[in-house]
Amino acid sequence: MKGQLNLYYDEEGDFLELHVGAQGEGTFKNLGEGVFERVDTDGTVRGIAIMGFKKRTENLKDLNVSLPVQIELSG
């Protein structure tokens, strides 16, 4: 999967979405426990969404990542 990584966080709803490239038509596939996969109409996985993200990460430390980084999402 290639393209720009886009992040969206809704603080009030505590919802994080990461997707690669422009968002087109598609659906979210429930992977369980508030984690969803964003799938385009052609079946390509384009991202993930996490409900309750902030609560899940309360005890984590900062994460530093060297760029460029390649992220692959697979089902």
C-alpha positions, 0 to 999 in steps of 0.5 A: 500500500502506497500513498500519504498516511492520514490521521484523524482523531476525534477527542470528544468521541475518542476515535482514531482513524488512520488511512492511506491515500484519499478516502473513497467509498468503502466500509468498515469491517469490525475486527472486534473490541472496537477495532475496525478495518477500512475497506474500499469497494474493490476490497483494498484495505485502506486503513484502520479505526480504533474506538476508545484510543486514548483510554487504550493508550493511557499507560503508554510512553511516547513513540518515536519513529524514524521516517520514511516508514512503510506500514502494511495493513493485511487482513 
